[in-house]
Amino acid sequence: MAGQQFVAAKVKTIGSSGIRRVFDLGANLKDPIDLSIGQPDFQVPSNIQEAMCEAIRAGHNGYTVTRGIGELRTRIAESLKEEFDWEPDLFVTCGVSGGLILALAACLNPGDEVLIGDPYFVSYRHLVRLAGGVPVLVDLYDDFQLHPERFAEAITDKTKMLMVCSPGNPTGAVYRDEDVRAVSELARKHDLLIVSDEIYCTLCYDDPSPSPVRFAPERTLLLRGYGKSYAMTGLRIGYAAGPTDVIAVMATLQQYTFVCAPHPIQYGALEAMGTDVSQHVSDYRQKRDLVCSELDGALEFVRPSGGLYVFPRAPKGYASATEFVEQAIARNVLIIPGEVFSRRDTHFRLSYAAPDSKIKAGCEIIRSLVR
């Protein structure tokens, strides 16, 4: 007996991540040009590595209190006070994804609607459904900015929350100040919670990314992590900060799910908060410029202002972006079809978190596929 009858109906529509499918396919190719994953191509800084190793040697391998070690929580609180003059409740999470799971479980009742900009990070829609909510997708094409009027039109009496992510994944878009302010005012007007995914906030190449904390701190749940900026993606460490009642329930749920963030990694995060990664930011700014120069004139795209990605429109002559991606993969270039992130299958995601030589080689093959 296969066991299909035991699987919950709510998860049957969730297939394996399209990103992971491409990642797995890459494992079967010989020396692929991998422009698919948002995995920094530098190593965890040596001082952070040493802090984690020292924590292990010192015996910091057991459970911590659910909210995380006091030193890290104090340092996070100091940073938020310095950046925003904000003193929210907070706790340490198992990455931003862990924070998202807890936030949705803590806040959504069955049927509550969550406004999500489309395109969106692949997990958002599925996690909302798992928590019993209803994802409502708000079109952000073709410039990938917020467009507050579109969010306003999507609000109903069932709307409970809206989710924003800047710099964006898959688009690399950094939202405009005036749009974040306007969306924050919508949240105030309609009594909504803003969940702000800021995992890429350090990786801004033109102007800083505006946070809704600046405009509506009392109704913003801030989620940040250390994976992208410090190459700690597999170490699963982040934090959540926001309204006391929400944080309290999220922390309670962490007791029964993740228990606590990995103990020695918390010491790595503490060390990371005093580590200068401005050179890595500069390197990725140059990679952004490189990929844009390589694709300019061949493909239509919005120049990204942050993050690790560009999201071009698939060229004419292909039935869908998926067909174009399949052709690229057949030529050893791994990229992600836009339908993974969107209702549309018109664009594809290219990650420039890769050596320059790989970026140039991949873009040359992509240009060769333009019909």
N, C-alpha and C positions, 0 to 999 in steps of 0.2 A: 504494500500500500504506500503510495507516494506521500500522502499526508496533506494533499491540497485542501481537504475539508477542514483542516485545523487552522488554516491561514485566515486572518481577519480580512474582511472585505475592504476595510479602509486602506490596506497596504497593497492590494492586488493591482492597483493602477500604477504603482511605483516600480519602474524598472531600474536596472543598474544605471549608475550615473554615466552619461555620455562621455564625460571627461575620463572616467575610469576605464571605459571601454577602449578609448583611444590609447590610454596609458598602457593597458594590457596588450593591445595590438603592437605597441611599440616594443614591448618585450620580445616579440617574435621576429622583429626586423633586425637586420644586421646593420649596426651603427646608424640608426635613424637620425634625421635632423629633427630633434624634438623641440617644437615650439608650442607645446600643448599645455604644460602645467605651470601654474604660478608658484614654482619652487625656486627660491633665490639660488643663483649659481655661485654664491660664495659660501664659505664655511662659517659656522657660528664663531664669532670673535673669540680669540684664545683666552681672554680674561674671563669670559662667560663660561667657556668650557671648564676652566680651572675652578671657578666658583661652584659649579655643579659637582665636579669630581671631589672637591674638598668636602662638600656637603655629604656626599655618599660616604667618604672615608670617616667623617665625623659622626656617622650613624644617623643622619637625618633621612631615614628610609621608611619610617613608619607613617601612620596617619598623622595629619595635622588636624587642628580644629577645622571645622567645615569651611569657615570663611577664609582660611589661609593664615600663614604665619604673620605675626604682628608687625615685624619689620617691613615686610612688603606692603601690607595694607597702609601703614603709616606713610611710606614713600609714595604710594599712589595718591593718597589723600593730599600730600604736600604738592604733588605735581598738578592736581586738579585745582587746588587753591591758587597756585601760581598762574596757571593758564587761564582759568575762567573766573577766579574769585568765587569758587563754588565749593561747598562743603557737603556733598551728598553722602548717603549711606553707600557702602560698597563691599564687595567680596571678590575673592580670587576664583576664577572659573577654569575649566578644562578647555581652554581656547575660546575663541569667539563662537564657534559652533556649539560648544557646551552651554555658553550663555544664551544663545538663541533658543535652544531646546528648553531650557529652564524658564526663560521669559515667556514663551508661548504657552507652556504648560501652566504657568502661574497665573496668566492673565485672561486666557480665552475660555469662554463658555461655548457650548455647542451652538453653532450657527453664527457666532460673532464674525464680522467681516474685517479683513486686514487689507489695507491698500498697499500694493507693491508696484513700483515702477517696472515697466517692461521695456527693455531686457533687465534681468535680475540675476542674482547669484543662484545657482542651480538648486540649492537646498531650500530656499525660502518657501516656495509654493508647497512642497511636500511636507515640510515641518509644520506649516499652518494647518494642513489637513490632518496630520497625525494628532495635533492638539485639539481637534474638533472644530477648528475655525474654517472660514471660507476665504480663500485668497481671491482678491479682486484686482486684476491687472490693469494698470494705468499706462497708456501708451506714451513712451518717451521718445519715439522716433520723430525726426531723423537727426536731431542734434544731441539727444540723450541727456538733456537738461530736465529739471523737475516739472516745469509747466504747472504752477499751482492751480490754474483754472481747471485743468483736467482732473486734478485730485478733488477739487471742490465739486465738480459734476458727479464724481463717483461716490460721494458720501451719502449714506442712507442712515435710517434710524438703527441699523444693525452694525454700523461701523464702530469698531472698538480701538483700532490701532492703525498706524501707518509705519512702514519700514522704509528707511533711506540708507543709502550706502554711497559715501563719497570719500575718496576717489572710488569710482565704480568698478565693479567686476560684472560683466566682461568688457565694459566700454572704456575704462580709463578716464571717464569724465569727472571733472571736479565741479560741483554745483556752484551756481552764482549766489552771492550773499543775499540779494534781494529775493530770490526764489526760496531759499531756506527760511528767511524771515517770514515770507508770506505763508509757507506751509506750516510754520510754527504758530502763526496766528490762526490758521484753520484749526489746528489742534486745540488751541485755547477755546475758540468759538464753539466747537463741537464736542469738547470734553474727550479728546483722544489722547492716547499715549503714543509718543514717537519713539520707535526703536531705531537707534542710530548705530549702524555697523561701520566702525571706523578703523578696521584692521589695516588699511593702507594709509592712514592719516600722515605718517611720517614721509611717505613717498609721494611728495608733491613737487612738481618741477617748474611751475610758473608762479602760482600764487598759493597761499595756504588754503586748505579746504575748510569752509565754514561749517561749524557744528551747530545743531539746533540748541545745544546747551547755552549758546550765547543769547538766544532769543526766547526760549521757553524752558529754562532749567528745571522748573517744577514738574514738567510733564515729559521730560526726556529720560529715556533709559539708554545710557551710553555703554557700548560694548567695544572694547579694545583688546588687542593682543600683541604678542611679541614675535609671532611666527614669520611675518613677511619682512619686517625691518631688521631682524637679527638672525634670519635664516633658521629659526627655531620651529619650523612648521610641524615637524613630527613630535615635538616635545609637549604640545598641547597645553598652552598656558595663556591666560588672558584675565580680564576682569570685567565686572559689571558694576555700574554706578548709577544711582538714580533715586526715585522716590522710596522712602523708608518702607512703606507697606509692601511695595513690589519686591524690593530687595530682600525683605524678611521672608517672604514666601518662597522666593527663588532659593535662598540659602537653606530653607527647610527642605525643599525638594532635592537639593544637592545631597543632603544627608542620606536620602533613600535611593539615589542614583549614582552619581560620581563619587560620593563620600567626601572627597577633597581633591584638589589639584595635586599632581605629583609632587611629593615633598622636596626632593633635591632640585627639581626644576624651578621651584619657587625661589630658591637662592640664586639660580641663574637669572630669573626675571629681575630680581633685586639688583644684581650686578649690571644687567642690561640698562637699567634706568639711569646709570651713570656713565654709559658707554657712548662715545661719539660715533655715529654711523654716517656722518655727513659725506664722507668719501663714497660710500656705497650709493647714497642718494644721487651724488654727482655722476657716478658711473651709470646709473639707470637713466638719468636725464640724457646722457650721451647715447645710450642704447635706444631710447625713445626717438631721439633725433635721427639715429641711423636707420631704424625701421621705417620712419616716415619718409626719409629721403629715398630709400630703396623702393618703396611702394608708390611714391608720388608719380602721378601721370599714368600709372597702370591700373590702379584701383581707386574707387571712391571710399573715403573714410573721414571720420572726424578725428582731428589730431588730439591724442590723449594728453591730459595735463597731469596725470598721476597714475599710481598703481603700476601694474606690470604688463598691460595688455593694450592692443589696438583691435578694433572691431570693424573690419572693412566689409563693404558690401561685396558679395560674390559677383564676379564679372558676368556680363551678358553671354548668352550662349549655353548656359547650364539651367537645367530645370529647377534646381534648388541649390542652396548652399551646401547641403549634404552631398549632392552629386559632385560639386566642386571639391569638397574635402576628400571624398573617396578617391578622386583623381590625384590629389596631392599626396595622399597616403600611399597610393600605388607607386609614386615616385619618391617614396622614402621621407616625406615631410609630414610630420604629425601636427595637425591643427584641429580645432574643435568646431563643429557645425553650430550655427547660431540657434537652432531649434532646441538645443540643450538649455538655453537661457531665455527662451522667448516663445511666444505664440507664432512668431514668424520664422521662416527658414530662408532668410534672405542674406544673412551676414555670417561671418565666421570669426572666431577668436584666435588671435595669434599672440603668444606670450613672448616678450623679448627678454625674459629672465634666462638668458642663454649667452654663450660666448659670441663675440662679434662675428667670428668666422662662420658659426652656425646660422646666425641671423642673415648674413649676406648670402650664404649658399641656399638657405630656405627661400628667401625672397626672390632669388634668381629663378628657382624652379616655379614658384608661384607666378611670377611674371610670364614664364613660358607657357603657362596654362591659360592665359588670357586669350580668348578667342576673338 
